C-alpha cells in the first residue's frame, strides 16, 4: 500500500494528541473500556508470548488457516498451564 506508514503515523499522532488532552473526549472514553484496560495490564505478557505461539501453531502443525487458525492462536495461552 502506498503511503501506508505515513497514514499509520498520522493516525497514531491523532490518537496520542487526543489521549493527552485533559478535557473529556470520545477517545478517552474508548480507552477506559474494561477489556482495553485489562489488555494494558497484561500487554507485556501478550508481547512475550505472541511470537512463540505464532511459530508453534502454524498451518502445517494445525491443518487450519485463516480465522480459525487465528482463533486457535488466541485461545492457546488460556488452555496452557504454565
ZIFENRA-V69441 format. One record per helix or strand of 2 or more residues. SS is the DSSP state (alpha for helix, beta for strand). FROM is the first residue (numbers start at 1). TO is the last residue. If there is no record, write none. Layout:
ss=[SS/SS]
from=[FROM/FROM]
to=[TO/TO]
This chain:
ss=[alpha/alpha/alpha/alpha/alpha]
from=[4/26/34/59/66]
to=[19/31/56/62/79]
